[in-house]
């Protein structure tokens, strides 16, 4: 039997914002990650970026696999987070890792 680990699953979210609101929005997103998402089964990491022009916030999540992410999404926490995030109008991209070059 092949014991090859399943590929990591990545979620990239791009949030529009304004220079005046960027910091507050980024802090709200970081709180959601620290206080909730971080403890979910299969969650590996999150990175939060802000653009220098103040116009966007970028979140990058890494999950063990798509199944772990989907389980989070249908959980009460996942549904609550989605309700909060939709008000920020994110662009969401689901990514498979092609290659890591170090």
N, C-alpha and C positions, 0 to 999 in steps of 0.2 A: 504494500500500500504506500502511496506517495504521501509523505509528511511535509510537503512544501507549504510553508506558511502562506496564508492568504495575503494579497497585496494590501498595503496601507491605503486608506481612503481619505481624501482631502476635500475640504470645503473652503471655498474662497468667497468672502462676502465683501462687496464694495458698497459703502454707504456714502451718499452725497451729504454734505453738510456745508456750513459756512465758517469762515475763520472765527467769527464770534461764538459759534456754538460747538466747534470741533472738540475742545477740551472737555466740556460737559458731556457730550455724546460719547466720547471715548471712555470717560470714567464710568458712565452708566454701563457700557458694554463690558468693560473690564470687571465690574462688580458682578454682572450676570455670570461671567465665566468663572470667577473665583468662588462665588458663593453657591453655584449650582452645577454648571456643566462640568467643572473640573472633577467632581466626584462620580461622574457617570461611568458605568462599566464600558470598557473599550476606548474611553477617551485617552489620548496620548499627550496632546499638547495643543496650545493655542498661542498665536502670536498676533499682536495688535499693532498696527502701523498707522501713522497719520502722515498725510502729505504735507510737504513744506508750504504749499500755497493755502492750506487750511480748507480745501474744498472736498476732501474725501477722508474716510477712515477705511482701512483695509483689515479684515480679520482672516486669519488662516488657521483652520483647525485640522488636526491630524487625528484620525480614528484608526483603531486596529483593522477594521474592515467596514464595508458598507452596512452590514447587518447591525453592527454596534451603533452606527449613526442612526439607522432607521428605528432601532429600539428606543433610542433617546427621543427621536422626533415624535413618537406616539405616546411617550410617557407624559404624565401631568406636567412635569417641568418643561419638557420639550414644547408642549402646546402653549404653555404660558410664555416661554421665551419667544416663540414664533409670533404670538399676539403683540408682544412688546416691539419686536424687531420690524414687523410689517409697517409700523408707523414711521420708521426711518427710511423706507423705500429702498431696501438693498437690492443690488444685482447679485444673484447667487450662482456660483459655478461649482459643479461637482467634478473632481479631478482624480485620475488614476496616476500613480507615480510611474513615469516612463523610465527614468534613469536618474541615479544620483551621481554627480560628478564632484569630487572633492579635490 
